[in-house]
């Protein structure tokens, strides 16, 4: 509660501040409250508060607490995205295409089966992968017979997508 109140004061400091309290004291309280509420270390909180206004810093930290949606990438060497989607829907998976820019990604909303243990997963028809990992591969636009070195290959999602594109 104090965190939200202090953020409110900092957003309209001239009108809402207590006469005996300086701006840096409010910011200090907000940073201490963030460290306590979100279990962030002080150095990281200070770095974030140096980059953003206090309200934006708290918004950024709160956004980091939200779980990202589960997404998968279709292995087009083994199946088509629409066929994979139909099979997963038949198994009780609620999903949608990620976005217009991706022809291989699916966002999973809910599943009655473990996404990492379906026959399609075990058969290599898809891989669990974040859409942000699709983009470097798409931008690279690898061509057959090119030599590409992936220097950050763990667990290998981008590498397998590069291979798939080639």
Secondary structure, DSSP 8 states (H G I E B T S, - for coil): -HHHHHHHHHHTHHHHS-TT--HHHHHHHHHHHHHHHH---HHHHHHHHHHS-HHHHHHHHHHHTS---EEEEE-TTT--HHHHHHHHHHTTEEEEE--TT-SSEEEEEEESS-GGGSHHHHTTSEEE--THHHHHHHHHT--TT-----TT-SS-HHHHHHHHH-
